[in-house]
Amino acid sequence: MVLVDAVSRYVEGVINKESIKEETFNNNLLEYPQYTRPEIFLNRKVPDVLISR
């Protein structure tokens, strides 16, 4: 499904140009900060880059 979505975006008329303006990842916008928790999982420390703010 991801592949179909990614490829179909290149076909003219598949997605309305107004819809693309409102997508979450347009202009580096996110709904809210998302972090990985907990910091230790299965007795292993999660990489710092995934838990940094």
Residue, then its C-alpha position, 0 to 999 in steps of 0.5 A: m500500500v505504501l508503494v502504491d501511494a508513493v507511486s500514484r502521487y506522481v500520476e496527474g489527477v490522482i491527488n487534488k493539489e489542495s489536499i497536498k497542502e494540508e498534509t502533515f509532512n508538508n513544510n516540516l509540520l507535525e501534529y505534535p512532538q513524538y518521542t520514543r518511550p521508554e528510554i530502556f526497552l528489553n534491558r537495552k537503552v534506546p538510541d539518544v537520537l530517538i529520545s532527544r527533544 
